[in-house]
Amino acid sequence: MKRVKFFIFLLPAIILLFALPRVALAETIDLTSVADSFVNDGYPDNNYGSAHSLITSYNSVYRWSLTRFDLSSLPGEAQIDTAVLKVYLYGSSGDASVPTMAARITGDWTESGVKWNNRPMFDESTGVTTNIDTATGYKSWDITEIDRGWQNNDFSNYGLALGHGSGNYSRSFRSREYASNHPKLSITYHLPEPSPSPSPVPSPSPSPSPGVSPTPEVTEEVEEEPSPTPEESPSPSPEAEEGKILGLFSLGQALIGALILLALIGAGISFATYARRKPEKKVKKSRRKVEDARHKVSAKEQEEPEEREEES
């Protein structure tokens, strides 16, 4: 029973050792937009690439916004777990809740040149919809499948379109030209574990056919040129060796080491707590024995005067 209790104390540490290292291998990067603007059917020849706002509306005019992110900093072999578009809402009017779509743009555009008359199209079948209320703050769209398509080169990365074509509303978001609260794309990914390379299998050498003796070849004597003396390779500097050692440890490995250290500390605390309870039990037992002995002595002392009175 005591061993069972001890293993119960160690259970949290065991979970940390085996479960959390997998989580620690994931990396998260936040990308800010490299181009954004909006288009306005009320002013079809106007460009809003330098504006501080990204506006979506459907009232007197129809406006929708465009944004694009550069994924080149993402490792080519990265496997994307989640990708979330986040755009900061600072102003609103009209409907209290608007189902706004983030859809993949299918044509090229430039921040300084896009306008309603030359706007690119977008694929609504890939769209992700989020209900946008009137509260200020970042609004999010889960675009994991779109981002995986970009990463796998299933389609070109022309960015995303934001908008909704019904109701009576206006929503104003911060653009990348504003001082803060820029549009961003938060990507969580992990790298695949390297697979062991198979060892080469030596091919058998051909055996000579029976009954045929090989004809000796006549070789001409050729004067051998002296082989050049190999140059000594420069020994690596201590700074280079230190860089190699530090390069072996990624951020994920450092997190794993920290989690394992925390697990061991937790196991030590649990063991110390368990070990402390045993002497406390012994002290309680010894106290009970002393109290029982005192009760027996006091009982005998009370019985002796009664026996003396009966004898007298």
C-alpha positions as CSV (number, residue, x, y, z in Angstrom):
1,M,0.0,0.0,0.0
2,K,2.9,2.4,0.8
3,R,4.5,1.7,-2.6
4,V,1.2,2.4,-4.3
5,K,1.0,5.8,-2.6
6,F,4.5,6.6,-3.5
7,F,3.9,5.9,-7.2
8,I,0.7,8.1,-7.0
9,F,3.0,10.9,-5.9
10,L,5.3,10.3,-8.9
11,L,2.5,10.2,-11.4
12,P,2.6,13.9,-12.3
13,A,6.3,13.8,-12.9
14,I,5.9,10.7,-15.2
15,I,3.3,12.6,-17.2
16,L,5.6,15.5,-17.6
17,L,8.5,13.4,-18.8
18,F,6.6,11.5,-21.5
19,A,3.8,13.9,-22.7
20,L,5.1,17.4,-22.6
21,P,8.3,17.0,-24.6
22,R,6.2,16.4,-27.7
23,V,4.4,19.7,-27.1
24,A,7.7,21.5,-26.6
25,L,8.9,20.4,-30.1
26,A,6.3,22.8,-31.7
27,E,7.3,26.2,-32.8
28,T,5.1,29.3,-33.2
29,I,5.9,32.4,-35.3
30,D,3.9,35.6,-35.8
31,L,4.2,37.1,-39.2
32,T,3.1,40.7,-39.9
33,S,1.5,41.6,-43.3
34,V,3.8,42.7,-46.1
35,A,1.0,44.3,-48.1
36,D,-2.5,45.4,-47.4
37,S,-5.2,47.7,-48.8
38,F,-9.0,47.9,-49.4
39,V,-11.1,48.5,-52.5
40,N,-14.2,50.7,-52.8
41,D,-16.9,50.4,-55.4
42,G,-18.0,54.0,-54.7
43,Y,-14.6,55.3,-55.8
44,P,-13.5,52.6,-58.3
45,D,-10.3,54.4,-59.4
46,N,-9.0,55.2,-55.9
47,N,-6.1,53.3,-54.3
48,Y,-5.9,53.0,-50.5
49,G,-2.6,51.2,-50.1
50,S,-1.2,54.0,-47.8
51,A,-4.3,54.2,-45.6
52,H,-4.1,53.4,-41.9
53,S,-7.3,51.4,-42.1
54,L,-8.6,48.2,-43.7
55,I,-12.4,48.7,-44.2
56,T,-15.1,46.2,-44.9
57,S,-18.6,47.6,-45.5
58,Y,-22.0,47.0,-47.2
59,N,-24.1,50.1,-46.8
60,S,-24.0,53.1,-49.2
61,V,-20.8,51.6,-50.7
62,Y,-19.3,48.0,-50.9
63,R,-15.7,47.8,-49.6
64,W,-13.6,44.7,-48.9
65,S,-9.9,44.4,-47.7
66,L,-6.8,42.6,-48.9
67,T,-3.8,41.4,-47.0
68,R,-0.7,39.3,-47.8
69,F,2.0,37.6,-45.7
70,D,5.5,36.4,-46.6
71,L,6.0,32.7,-45.7
72,S,9.7,32.5,-46.7
73,S,10.8,32.4,-43.0
74,L,8.9,29.2,-42.5
75,P,11.1,26.1,-42.9
76,G,10.4,24.2,-46.2
77,E,9.9,20.9,-44.3
78,A,7.6,22.5,-41.7
79,Q,4.3,20.7,-41.0
80,I,1.7,23.3,-40.1
81,D,-0.4,22.5,-37.0
82,T,-2.5,25.7,-36.9
83,A,-2.5,29.1,-38.8
84,V,-4.7,31.9,-37.5
85,L,-5.2,35.3,-39.2
86,K,-5.6,38.2,-36.6
87,V,-6.8,41.7,-37.6
88,Y,-7.4,44.5,-35.1
89,L,-10.9,46.0,-35.1
90,Y,-11.0,49.6,-33.8
91,G,-14.3,51.0,-35.3
92,S,-17.7,49.7,-36.3
93,S,-21.3,50.8,-37.2
94,G,-24.5,49.2,-38.3
95,D,-25.2,45.5,-37.6
96,A,-24.2,44.2,-34.2
97,S,-22.7,41.0,-35.7
98,V,-21.4,40.5,-39.3
99,P,-20.4,37.0,-40.6
100,T,-17.1,38.2,-42.3
101,M,-15.3,35.8,-44.7
102,A,-11.5,35.4,-45.1
103,A,-11.0,33.8,-48.5
104,R,-7.9,33.0,-50.7
105,I,-7.1,35.6,-53.4
106,T,-6.6,34.0,-56.8
107,G,-4.8,36.8,-58.7
108,D,-1.8,39.0,-58.3
109,W,-2.0,42.6,-56.9
110,T,0.2,45.3,-55.5
111,E,-0.4,47.5,-52.4
112,S,0.1,50.8,-54.3
113,G,-1.8,49.8,-57.4
114,V,-4.9,47.8,-56.4
115,K,-8.3,49.5,-56.8
116,W,-11.8,48.4,-57.4
117,N,-11.5,48.5,-61.2
118,N,-8.5,46.1,-61.3
119,R,-9.2,44.1,-58.1
120,P,-8.3,40.4,-58.1
121,M,-10.9,37.7,-57.5
122,F,-11.0,35.4,-54.5
123,D,-12.2,31.8,-54.0
124,E,-15.2,31.7,-51.7
125,S,-15.1,27.9,-51.6
126,T,-12.0,28.1,-49.4
127,G,-13.4,30.9,-47.3
128,V,-13.5,30.8,-43.5
129,T,-16.2,32.9,-41.7
130,T,-16.0,34.6,-38.4
131,N,-18.8,36.6,-36.8
132,I,-17.4,40.1,-36.2
133,D,-19.1,42.0,-33.4
134,T,-18.6,45.7,-32.4
135,A,-16.1,45.1,-29.6
136,T,-12.6,46.5,-30.3
137,G,-9.6,44.1,-30.3
138,Y,-8.1,41.4,-32.5
139,K,-10.5,39.2,-34.5
140,S,-9.4,35.8,-35.6
141,W,-9.9,33.4,-38.6
142,D,-8.6,29.9,-38.7
143,I,-7.0,29.6,-42.1
144,T,-4.9,26.4,-41.4
145,E,-6.0,24.6,-44.6
146,I,-5.2,27.7,-46.8
147,D,-1.8,28.1,-45.2
148,R,-1.0,24.4,-45.7
149,G,-1.9,24.8,-49.4
150,W,0.5,27.7,-49.7
151,Q,3.2,25.8,-47.9
152,N,2.8,22.7,-50.1
153,N,2.6,24.9,-53.3
154,D,-0.9,23.7,-54.1
155,F,-1.6,27.2,-55.1
156,S,0.1,30.6,-55.2
157,N,0.2,32.9,-52.2
158,Y,-1.7,36.0,-53.3
159,G,-3.0,36.7,-49.8
160,L,-6.5,36.9,-48.3
161,A,-9.6,38.9,-48.9
162,L,-11.9,40.1,-46.1
163,G,-15.5,41.1,-46.5
164,H,-19.3,40.3,-46.5
165,G,-21.9,41.3,-49.1
166,S,-25.1,41.7,-47.3
167,G,-26.7,43.6,-44.4
168,N,-26.0,47.1,-43.3
169,Y,-22.6,47.5,-41.6
170,S,-19.1,49.0,-41.6
171,R,-16.0,47.5,-39.9
172,S,-12.6,49.3,-39.7
173,F,-9.4,47.4,-38.9
174,R,-5.8,48.6,-38.5
175,S,-3.5,48.3,-41.5
176,R,0.2,47.7,-41.4
177,E,0.8,51.4,-42.0
178,Y,-0.6,52.3,-38.6
179,A,1.8,52.6,-35.6
180,S,0.6,49.5,-33.8
181,N,-1.9,46.5,-33.9
182,H,-0.8,45.4,-37.3
183,P,-2.5,42.4,-39.1
184,K,-0.6,39.2,-38.3
185,L,-0.6,35.5,-39.1
186,S,0.2,33.2,-36.2
187,I,1.6,29.8,-37.3
188,T,2.3,26.8,-35.1
189,Y,4.3,24.1,-36.8
190,H,6.7,21.2,-36.1
191,L,9.5,19.6,-38.0
192,P,9.3,15.9,-39.0
193,E,11.6,13.5,-37.1
194,P,14.5,12.4,-39.3
195,S,14.2,8.9,-40.6
196,P,17.3,6.6,-40.3
197,S,19.1,6.1,-43.6
198,P,19.3,2.5,-44.7
199,S,22.7,0.9,-44.7
200,P,24.0,0.0,-48.2
201,V,23.9,-3.7,-49.1
202,P,27.2,-4.9,-50.8
203,S,26.6,-6.4,-54.2
204,P,28.3,-9.9,-54.7
205,S,31.3,-9.9,-57.0
206,P,30.9,-12.0,-60.2
207,S,32.5,-15.4,-60.0
208,P,34.7,-16.5,-63.0
209,S,33.1,-19.0,-65.4
210,P,34.4,-22.6,-65.0
211,G,36.9,-24.0,-67.4
212,V,38.1,-20.6,-68.7
213,S,41.3,-19.3,-67.2
214,P,41.7,-15.6,-67.2
215,T,44.2,-14.2,-69.7
216,P,46.9,-12.3,-68.0
217,E,47.0,-8.7,-69.1
218,V,50.3,-7.1,-70.0
219,T,50.7,-3.8,-68.3
220,E,53.2,-1.2,-69.2
221,E,55.4,0.2,-66.6
222,V,54.6,3.8,-65.9
223,E,56.7,6.0,-63.7
224,E,54.7,7.0,-60.7
225,E,54.7,10.7,-60.1
226,P,55.3,11.6,-56.5
227,S,52.1,12.3,-54.7
228,P,51.7,15.8,-53.5
229,T,52.2,16.4,-49.8
230,P,48.8,16.9,-48.2
231,E,48.3,20.3,-46.8
232,E,47.5,20.5,-43.1
233,S,43.9,21.5,-42.6
234,P,43.6,24.5,-40.3
235,S,42.3,23.5,-36.9
236,P,38.9,25.1,-36.0
237,S,38.9,28.1,-33.8
238,P,37.4,27.8,-30.3
239,E,34.7,30.2,-31.4
240,A,33.7,27.9,-34.3
241,E,33.6,24.9,-32.0
242,E,31.5,26.8,-29.5
243,G,29.1,27.8,-32.4
244,K,28.8,24.1,-33.4
245,I,28.0,23.1,-29.9
246,L,25.4,25.8,-29.4
247,G,23.9,25.0,-32.8
248,L,23.1,21.5,-31.7
249,F,20.5,22.8,-29.2
250,S,17.3,24.3,-30.6
251,L,14.7,26.2,-28.8
252,G,12.5,23.1,-28.6
253,Q,15.3,21.0,-27.0
254,A,15.9,23.7,-24.4
255,L,12.2,23.7,-23.5
256,I,12.3,19.9,-23.2
257,G,15.3,20.1,-20.8
258,A,13.5,22.7,-18.7
259,L,10.3,20.6,-18.5
260,I,12.3,17.4,-17.6
261,L,14.1,19.4,-14.8
262,L,10.7,20.6,-13.5
263,A,9.5,17.0,-13.5
264,L,12.5,15.8,-11.5
265,I,12.0,18.6,-9.0
266,G,8.4,17.7,-8.6
267,A,9.3,14.0,-8.1
268,G,11.9,15.1,-5.4
269,I,9.3,17.2,-3.6
270,S,6.8,14.3,-3.7
271,F,9.4,11.8,-2.4
272,A,10.4,14.2,0.4
273,T,6.7,14.7,1.4
274,Y,6.2,10.9,1.4
275,A,9.4,10.3,3.5
276,R,8.5,12.9,6.0
277,R,5.2,11.2,6.8
278,K,6.9,8.0,8.1
279,P,8.7,9.6,11.1
280,E,5.6,11.6,11.9
281,K,3.7,8.3,12.2
282,K,6.4,6.8,14.4
283,V,6.3,9.9,16.8
284,K,2.5,9.6,17.0
285,K,2.8,5.8,17.9
286,S,5.4,6.5,20.6
287,R,3.2,9.2,22.1
288,R,0.3,6.9,22.2
289,K,2.4,4.2,24.0
290,V,3.5,6.8,26.6
291,E,0.0,7.9,27.2
292,D,-1.2,4.3,27.6
293,A,1.6,3.7,30.1
294,R,0.6,6.7,32.1
295,H,-3.0,5.6,32.2
296,K,-2.0,2.2,33.5
297,V,0.2,3.7,36.2
298,S,-2.6,6.0,37.4
299,A,-5.1,3.2,37.4
300,K,-2.8,1.0,39.6
301,E,-2.2,4.0,42.0
302,Q,-6.0,4.3,42.4
303,E,-6.4,0.6,43.0
304,E,-3.7,0.3,45.8
305,P,-5.4,2.7,48.4
306,E,-8.7,0.8,47.9
307,E,-7.0,-2.5,48.6
308,R,-5.3,-1.1,51.8
309,E,-8.7,0.1,53.1
310,E,-10.2,-3.3,52.6
311,E,-7.4,-5.0,54.4
312,S,-7.6,-2.7,57.4
